[in-house]
Amino acid sequence: MSEEINDVIVEEVDLDAVAEAVGPVAEVAAETAAEAEDEATEEVDGDEDVDADGAPRSKKESVLETEGEIAADYLEELLDIADLDGDIDTFIEGGRAHVSIITEGDVLVGKDGEVLEALQELARLAVMTETGHRSRLMLDVAGHRDKRRKVLQDLAKDAVEEVNDSGEAVRLSPMNPFERKIVHDSVAAAGLVSESEGEEPQRRVVVLPKA
């Protein structure tokens, strides 16, 4: 993990500063996430492991659980340093490790989710430092992503209706990879096709009419 980033966290204890400090690192990570936007999670070969109850689990699940634990430990330490309250939950869904910080307020979310995105990249970097491989771990804070998901699904629905009515493509506002994936899925469920265009951080979804 970058000493510069950790120094900012320890000395400033300002989550907005965290978002600023991660700067170039987050941009590179976002570009990597964009490249992996449509990738399926790679299968990990190996013997089956067992969980705490003795039930068999795949090697992939074990890897994802480890990712979640590493990220949770890192974020728990950050919360302690920043003197912020919050419970941390980890789970696996959609072939990814998920970490959720259950807390009041939006201090760890920031304007337009900027602090949340920075914290997610820091957590991914922490995992990569420990494991040596790239992580697609998802972080949520105070249910922000779930709330955003509902807004984006409504946005996609409106775009689909507009495309069907006009017969012309509709270009949406720039979004991060997580948000674009939600829109792509919603558009596909409605029977239309969408694609991403542009470069980060101005990359956006275009909803296309039926051919």
C-alpha positions as CSV (number, residue, x, y, z in Angstrom):
1,M,0.0,0.0,0.0
2,S,1.3,3.5,-0.8
3,E,2.9,5.1,2.2
4,E,1.8,8.5,1.0
5,I,-1.9,7.4,1.0
6,N,-1.6,5.8,4.4
7,D,0.1,8.9,5.8
8,V,-2.8,11.1,4.7
9,I,-5.2,8.7,6.4
10,V,-3.3,8.7,9.6
11,E,-2.3,12.3,9.8
12,E,-5.2,14.1,8.3
13,V,-8.1,11.8,9.4
14,D,-10.1,13.7,6.7
15,L,-12.0,11.3,4.4
16,D,-12.3,14.0,1.7
17,A,-8.5,14.1,1.8
18,V,-8.5,10.4,1.3
19,A,-10.4,10.8,-1.9
20,E,-7.9,13.4,-3.0
21,A,-4.9,11.5,-1.9
22,V,-5.8,8.4,-3.8
23,G,-5.9,10.6,-6.9
24,P,-3.8,8.9,-9.7
25,V,-4.1,5.5,-8.1
26,A,-7.9,5.6,-8.1
27,E,-7.8,6.8,-11.7
28,V,-5.7,3.8,-12.8
29,A,-7.8,1.4,-10.8
30,A,-11.0,2.9,-12.3
31,E,-9.6,2.3,-15.8
32,T,-8.8,-1.3,-14.8
33,A,-12.3,-1.7,-13.5
34,A,-13.7,-0.3,-16.8
35,E,-11.7,-2.9,-18.8
36,A,-13.1,-5.6,-16.6
37,E,-16.6,-4.2,-16.8
38,D,-18.0,-7.0,-19.0
39,E,-15.5,-9.7,-18.0
40,A,-16.9,-12.8,-16.3
41,T,-15.1,-13.8,-13.1
42,E,-12.4,-16.2,-13.9
43,E,-12.7,-19.7,-12.5
44,V,-10.1,-20.8,-10.0
45,D,-9.0,-24.4,-10.2
46,G,-8.2,-26.5,-7.2
47,D,-9.6,-28.9,-4.6
48,E,-12.7,-28.0,-2.7
49,D,-12.3,-26.4,0.7
50,V,-14.8,-26.5,3.6
51,D,-16.5,-23.7,5.5
52,A,-16.9,-23.4,9.3
53,D,-19.8,-25.9,9.3
54,G,-17.8,-28.4,7.2
55,A,-19.8,-27.8,4.0
56,P,-17.7,-28.0,0.8
57,R,-16.9,-24.7,-1.0
58,S,-15.0,-24.0,-4.1
59,K,-11.5,-22.6,-4.3
60,K,-13.0,-19.5,-5.9
61,E,-15.3,-19.0,-2.9
62,S,-12.3,-19.3,-0.5
63,V,-10.4,-16.7,-2.5
64,L,-13.3,-14.3,-2.4
65,E,-13.8,-14.8,1.3
66,T,-10.1,-14.0,1.9
67,E,-10.5,-10.9,-0.2
68,G,-13.4,-9.8,1.9
69,E,-11.6,-10.5,5.2
70,I,-8.5,-8.5,4.1
71,A,-10.6,-5.5,3.0
72,A,-12.7,-5.7,6.2
73,D,-9.6,-5.6,8.4
74,Y,-8.1,-2.7,6.4
75,L,-11.4,-0.7,6.6
76,E,-11.9,-1.5,10.3
77,E,-8.4,-0.1,11.0
78,L,-9.3,3.0,9.0
79,L,-12.5,3.6,10.9
80,D,-10.6,3.3,14.2
81,I,-8.0,5.8,13.0
82,A,-10.7,8.2,11.9
83,D,-12.7,7.6,15.1
84,L,-15.8,6.7,13.2
85,D,-18.5,4.2,14.2
86,G,-19.5,1.5,11.8
87,D,-20.1,-2.2,11.6
88,I,-18.6,-4.2,8.7
89,D,-20.2,-7.1,6.9
90,T,-18.8,-9.2,4.2
91,F,-20.5,-11.6,1.7
92,I,-20.1,-13.1,-1.7
93,E,-22.5,-12.2,-4.5
94,G,-22.2,-12.3,-8.3
95,G,-18.7,-13.8,-8.3
96,R,-17.3,-10.9,-6.2
97,A,-16.4,-10.2,-2.6
98,H,-18.6,-7.6,-1.1
99,V,-17.9,-5.4,2.0
100,S,-20.6,-3.2,3.5
101,I,-20.0,-0.6,6.2
102,I,-23.1,-0.1,8.2
103,T,-23.0,3.4,9.6
104,E,-25.1,6.6,10.1
105,G,-24.7,9.6,7.8
106,D,-22.8,10.0,4.6
107,V,-19.3,11.0,5.7
108,L,-17.8,7.9,4.2
109,V,-19.8,8.3,1.0
110,G,-18.9,11.9,0.1
111,K,-20.3,14.1,-2.7
112,D,-21.5,11.9,-5.6
113,G,-19.9,8.9,-3.9
114,E,-16.4,10.2,-4.4
115,V,-15.1,9.1,-0.9
116,L,-16.8,5.7,-1.3
117,E,-15.1,5.2,-4.6
118,A,-11.7,6.2,-3.2
119,L,-12.2,3.9,-0.2
120,Q,-13.1,1.0,-2.5
121,E,-10.0,1.5,-4.5
122,L,-7.9,1.6,-1.4
123,A,-9.5,-1.6,-0.2
124,R,-8.8,-3.3,-3.6
125,L,-5.2,-2.1,-3.3
126,A,-5.0,-3.6,0.2
127,V,-6.2,-6.9,-1.2
128,M,-3.8,-6.8,-4.1
129,T,-0.9,-6.1,-1.8
130,E,-1.7,-9.1,0.3
131,T,-2.7,-11.6,-2.4
132,G,-0.8,-10.4,-5.5
133,H,-3.8,-10.4,-7.8
134,R,-6.4,-7.8,-8.9
135,S,-9.6,-7.7,-7.0
136,R,-13.1,-6.8,-8.2
137,L,-14.3,-6.3,-4.6
138,M,-17.3,-4.1,-4.2
139,L,-17.7,-1.7,-1.2
140,D,-20.9,-0.1,0.0
141,V,-21.4,2.4,2.8
142,A,-24.7,3.1,4.5
143,G,-26.6,1.4,1.7
144,H,-25.5,4.1,-0.8
145,R,-25.1,1.6,-3.7
146,D,-28.5,0.0,-3.1
147,K,-30.2,3.4,-3.2
148,R,-28.2,4.4,-6.3
149,R,-29.1,1.1,-8.0
150,K,-32.8,1.9,-7.7
151,V,-32.3,5.4,-9.2
152,L,-30.3,4.0,-12.1
153,Q,-32.9,1.3,-12.8
154,D,-35.5,4.0,-13.1
155,L,-33.2,6.0,-15.3
156,A,-32.7,3.1,-17.6
157,K,-36.4,2.4,-17.7
158,D,-37.0,6.0,-18.8
159,A,-34.3,5.8,-21.4
160,V,-35.8,2.6,-22.8
161,E,-39.2,4.2,-23.1
162,E,-37.7,7.3,-24.8
163,V,-35.8,5.1,-27.3
164,N,-38.9,3.0,-28.1
165,D,-41.0,6.2,-28.6
166,S,-38.4,8.1,-30.7
167,G,-36.6,5.3,-32.4
168,E,-33.3,7.1,-31.8
169,A,-30.4,6.3,-29.5
170,V,-30.3,8.0,-26.1
171,R,-27.0,9.0,-24.4
172,L,-26.9,9.1,-20.7
173,S,-24.7,11.1,-18.3
174,P,-21.2,9.8,-17.5
175,M,-21.1,7.0,-14.9
176,N,-18.6,4.8,-13.2
177,P,-18.3,1.1,-14.1
178,F,-20.6,0.0,-11.3
179,E,-23.3,2.3,-12.4
180,R,-22.9,1.5,-16.1
181,K,-23.3,-2.2,-15.4
182,I,-26.6,-1.6,-13.6
183,V,-27.9,0.4,-16.6
184,H,-26.7,-2.2,-19.1
185,D,-28.4,-5.0,-17.2
186,S,-31.6,-3.0,-16.9
187,V,-31.6,-2.2,-20.6
188,A,-31.0,-5.8,-21.6
189,A,-33.8,-7.0,-19.4
190,A,-36.1,-4.6,-21.3
191,G,-35.1,-6.2,-24.6
192,L,-32.8,-3.4,-25.9
193,V,-29.1,-3.2,-26.5
194,S,-26.7,-0.6,-24.9
195,E,-23.1,0.1,-25.2
196,S,-20.5,2.3,-23.5
197,E,-18.6,5.1,-25.2
198,G,-16.0,7.6,-24.3
199,E,-13.0,7.6,-21.9
200,E,-13.0,7.6,-18.1
201,P,-14.2,9.5,-16.2
202,Q,-16.6,10.7,-19.0
203,R,-17.5,7.2,-20.2
204,R,-21.3,6.9,-20.6
205,V,-24.0,4.4,-21.6
206,V,-25.8,4.7,-25.0
207,V,-29.1,3.0,-25.3
208,L,-29.7,1.8,-28.9
209,P,-33.0,1.3,-30.7
210,K,-33.9,-2.1,-32.1
211,A,-32.3,-2.9,-35.4
